[in-house]
Amino acid sequence: MPMNEAKLRGYLETATSVAVILVAIVILATFVRNQFDRSPNFTPQAGLQKGEQITNLGPVLNRRSDRQTVLLLAMSTSCHFCEDSVPFYNSLNEALQRNAGSPAVLAVFPDPQERIVAYAKSKDFRFEAIGAVDFKTLKVSATPTLIWLDRSGKILDFWVGKLSKEGEQQVFKTLGLNSG
């Protein structure tokens, strides 16, 4: 009997060790996935509502008083989704410049102006940008965020996060533009 008990004890110890290792692997895999899975399709509630009036935009909108609408690009120099979106924003800006009556484009950053200048140069960022903008005033909780405003600061539409190709096409369509 003692031999069978020793054998059984060995099997139980092995099974317990394997179970502990498997649980540790599952916990580690979950942690790693949560740390590195930053899906660009994540669209948090930005606190923005169509038709809502954003106040305290005088300096931003006054820069573009010659246009009926303004498309704000709320970005950050430390946001990799913003960086990934620069080619789309450049093509959007080019399309807007080709169409009379299109919204003006203005990028706004919470970062200092000197950091934005270096960022624009290194990323081939081809539109006007102003820094040190308080995103709380704009109700922006995530970057990048596109906000289409009329001259009075009323939100006509908005898009949050890095857009899919379909989302990019929707922006072109909403703004009455032909893509590419």
N, C-alpha and C positions, 0 to 999 in steps of 0.2 A: 503493500500500500504506500509506503513512504515514497517509492519511486514514482508512482502515479501522481501523488500530491506535488512532488517537485516538478514533474513534467507539466502539470496543470498550472502551477504557479508561474512557470516559465512562459507558457502560452499567454496567460493573463497579463504578465508584465510586458510582453511584446505587443499585445493588442492595445494595452493602455498607452504605451509609448507611441505607437502608430497613430492612435486617436489624438493624442496631444499634439503631435507634429501636424496632422491634418487640420486641426482647429487653428493652430498657429499660422499655417499657410493661408487659410481662408481669411483670417483677421488681417494679415499682412497684405493680401491681394485686395481686400476691400479698402484698406487705408491708401494703398498706392493708386488705385482707380479713382478714389475721391480726390486725391491730391493732384492728379495729372489730367483728369478728364474734364477739361473746360470746353464744353461743347459750344461752338459758335452759334448754335441755334437757340441758345438760352435767351429768352426775352423777358427780363424782369419788368415789373410794373414800374414805369418811369415816373409816375405821378402826373403824366401829361394827359390831357383830355382834348379832343378836337373841339374847337369852338371856345376853349378857355383863353382868357386874356393873360398874357405874361406881362407883368409890370416891371418897371425899372430897367427897361431896355433902351432907353433914350440914346445913350452913346453908341450902342450897336446899330440900332435902326437909323439913326441920323446919318451914319456913314453911308447908307444906301438909300437916301431919300428920293433918288431919281427913279427907283424901281417900285412897282406896286407890291411886290412880295420879296421876301428874303428867305433863302435856305441856309439855316445855320447848321454847321457841322460841329457838334460838340465832341471834342477829341482830347486825348491825353498823350503826351510823349512817351509815357510808360505803358501804354496799352498795346499789346501785340495784335489785337483784333483791329485797332485803328490803323496800325501799320499795314496789316494785310488788306485793308480796305482802300488804301491810297490810290491804287490804279483805277478802281471804280470811281472814286471821287474825282480824279483827274479827268476821266472820260465824261463824267457827268458835267463837270465844269466846262469842258470844251463844247459839249452839246448845248449847254445853256448860253454860252457866249455866241453861238451861231444863230440863235433864235431871238429875234427882237421881242421884247415884252416878257421874256423869261425872268424868273427870280434871280436876284443877285445871290452870289454864294459868298459866305463868310464863315471861316473856321474860327471857333472859339476854344480856348484851352484854359485850364486852371493854372498852367505852368507859366513861369516868367517868360517875358518876350524874348530874351536872349537865348533861352533853351529852344524856343519855337523856331527861331531863325536857323539854328544849327540843325534841328530836326528836319525842317523843310528842305534844306540844302542836301542832307544825306539821304532823304527819302524821295527826292524828285517831286516834292509837294508843290503844286502849281496854282495856288490861289491865296488870296489875302487871308491873313490870320492875325488874331489879336489874343493876347495873353492876359493872365491874372483875372479871368472871368469867374465869378462866383456861380458854380453850377446849381447851388441851392436856389438861387434866384430864378434860374431857368427850369427848375424842377427836374434836372437831369440826375439820375442815380446810376447810370451805367454809360460806358463809352464803348464804341461810338454811338452817337444818337444824332439823327437828322431831324430837324424841326423846320417845317415850312410855315412861315408866318406872313400875315398881311402887314401892311405898313403900320397898323395900330398895335401890332403885337399879338393879334389873335391867331391861335394855332389852327392852321388849315389841315395839316396832317403831320405825322411823325413816324419814324422808324427807329427801332432800338436794336443795337447789336450789329455784328457782322452779318450782312445780308447774303442769302443764297443767291444763285443766279436768277431764280424766279423773283426774289425780293428786289433785286437790282432792276429787273425789267419792270416791275410794278412801280418803282420810283420814276423811271423814265415815262411810263404810261401816265401816271398821276400828274406829272409835270407837263404833259403834252409834248414829249420829245420823242424823236426817233433814236434808238440806241445805236451806238457804234457808228 
